[in-house]
Amino acid sequence: MRVMETTKVTVELPLELLDRAQSSTGEGITGTIRRGLELVAASRAQEQLHALRGKVKFSIKLGTLRTDR
């Protein structure tokens, strides 16, 4: 099992935003904040992948991939 390094932070958040976010995740404050940060990080990765659209050449045909299911 990998131990993740953590840090403690203090933030000021609009209470209504925190309540809505917690209602959405069904988690406590820490879990909700972690999930939000993961989404921010994932959206950056998606932007980077989107920037590559049409620039990467594959040696396998799409039809071949689809028949391999």
Phi, psi and omega per residue, in radians:
M1 nan 2.308 -3.103
R2 -1.562 2.245 3.103
V3 -1.575 2.178 -3.113
M4 -1.621 2.338 3.089
E5 -1.277 2.423 -3.115
T6 -2.243 2.908 3.045
T7 -2.442 2.589 3.123
K8 -1.708 2.306 -3.130
V9 -2.241 2.719 3.039
T10 -2.054 2.199 3.131
V11 -2.317 2.638 3.022
E12 -1.810 2.170 -3.090
L13 -2.221 2.545 3.005
P14 -1.087 2.226 -3.076
L15 -1.013 -0.700 -3.120
E16 -1.126 -0.686 3.110
L17 -1.142 -0.770 3.118
L18 -1.096 -0.746 3.120
D19 -1.067 -0.782 3.133
R20 -1.122 -0.739 -3.133
A21 -1.126 -0.756 3.130
Q22 -1.148 -0.639 3.087
S23 -1.103 -0.643 -3.128
S24 -1.227 -0.731 -3.088
T25 -1.495 -0.477 -3.051
G26 1.281 0.292 -3.098
E27 -2.038 3.026 3.081
G28 -1.335 -3.000 -3.093
I29 -1.075 -0.876 -3.085
T30 -1.061 -0.834 3.136
G31 -1.081 -0.673 3.137
T32 -1.175 -0.766 3.123
I33 -1.134 -0.741 3.107
R34 -1.049 -0.795 -3.134
R35 -1.082 -0.714 3.106
G36 -1.092 -0.746 3.120
L37 -1.156 -0.629 3.088
E38 -1.125 -0.686 3.115
L39 -1.150 -0.685 3.094
V40 -1.097 -0.797 3.132
A41 -1.108 -0.716 -3.135
A42 -1.161 -0.657 -3.124
S43 -1.155 -0.589 3.076
R44 -1.144 -0.735 3.106
A45 -1.113 -0.676 3.117
Q46 -1.139 -0.675 3.094
E47 -1.082 -0.741 3.137
Q48 -1.134 -0.714 3.095
L49 -1.152 -0.703 3.138
H50 -1.087 -0.619 3.120
A51 -1.123 -0.408 3.128
L52 -1.499 -0.112 -3.063
R53 -0.974 2.200 3.132
G54 1.440 -0.055 -3.086
K55 -1.826 -0.178 -3.106
V56 -1.854 2.218 3.124
K57 -1.744 2.294 3.131
F58 -1.849 2.540 -3.139
S59 -1.545 -0.084 -3.131
I60 -1.967 2.518 -3.114
K61 -1.443 2.566 -3.137
L62 -1.019 -0.703 3.125
G63 -1.055 -0.663 3.091
T64 -1.116 -0.726 3.106
L65 -1.085 -0.701 -3.097
R66 -1.212 -0.577 -3.140
T67 -1.396 -0.159 -3.111
D68 -1.558 0.232 -3.086
R69 -1.396 nan nan
